[in-house]
Amino acid sequence: MANLADNIQQVKETLPNITPTPPDIKPQVTPGELKSRLEWGEPGLTIIDVRDRESFNYERITGAMAMPMENLAETLSSSLEYKRDIYLYGDSDEHTKQAASQLRSGGFINVAEIKGGLPAWKAIGGPTEGIASMEGPSGPSSVKKSESNVAARVAKQGDLEAKKSQQHR
């Protein structure tokens, strides 16, 4: 067994150190920098949306968490480590800056402001989720609400067939 352990150790010593590491987090980042980090596949980050709940529910960066500005640092201190990489966005760059300032003052070390927020994220093709993602490019889905119910569609189809048979008489 000792020979096997020695062989494993010897092989480990000959391998290069290929463990990738993410780039250091900066105080301000572009949406492209965040997207690159997400595509890199390293999950050790949190995206926080400090906009109001209605805006968050309508559309947000995929995977973002909603956190109101009020008591932001106190709220996060109970759920995130102070060394966690945190990416923030709000209604404007100024709003985002205020939220980042709160977190930094509260002891969070790795806080990045996403420049341009959600509009800039969407401009580079970043994925979003929320109510807006269920709507088509011209607003709500072309399927009417009453038609989204299977029973309503079956009834409508029956009505169409009845009209068709009356026309052929």
Secondary structure, 3 states (H helix, E strand, C coil): CHHHHHHHHHHHHHCCCCCCCCCCCCCEECHHHHHHHHHHCCCCEEEEECCCHHHHHHCEECCCEECCCCCHHHHHHCCCCCCCEEEEECCCHHHHHHHHHHHHHCCCCCEEEECCHHHHHHHCCCCEECHHHHCECCECCCCCHHHHCHHHHHHHHHHHHHHHHHHCC
